[in-house]
Amino acid sequence: MSHVSTAPPQRAMTVARLRSRLAALPGDLMVVLSHDAEGNHYSPLTNRGVAAGLYHTGSVYPTHEELAEDSEARELVYPDGIPEGAAPAVVLYPQR
């Protein structure tokens, strides 16, 4: 017996598709890579790639706009807002 997946196949991300998705974002955002789909570790992307052994376990916060739209997150999860010093970033997560 064989099994057939009905999910559409995932396509590899190309530079053109990535540019298209990032085009609307501010150009000064930090680029951060998550080491796994669950977001257990993060590393900033540098001009030399990801620095070996440079694992950050900081938190990822919603944007001010997302927080303004989500009253539950605003009241329960982030009652004090986004911490001072949190840098705006785009975070790229791997797929499982």
GIKA-V889199 format. One record per pair of residues at least 12 apart in sequence whose ideal C-beta (glycine too) atoms are under 6 Angstrom apart, sorted by the first residue. I is the first residue (numbers start at 1). J is the second residue. D is the distance in Angstrom with one decimal. If there is no record, write none. Layout:
i->I j->J d->D
i->I j->J d->D
//
This chain:
i->29 j->88 d->5.4
i->29 j->89 d->5.7
i->29 j->90 d->5.0
i->30 j->44 d->5.9
i->30 j->87 d->5.5
i->30 j->89 d->4.1
i->31 j->45 d->4.2
i->31 j->90 d->5.7
i->32 j->44 d->5.4
i->32 j->89 d->4.7
i->32 j->91 d->4.7
i->33 j->45 d->5.7
i->33 j->50 d->5.9
i->33 j->92 d->5.4
i->34 j->91 d->5.9
i->34 j->93 d->4.5
i->37 j->93 d->5.7
i->37 j->94 d->5.8
i->37 j->96 d->4.9
i->41 j->55 d->4.6
i->41 j->57 d->5.9
i->42 j->56 d->4.9
i->60 j->91 d->5.7
i->61 j->82 d->4.7
i->61 j->86 d->5.6
//
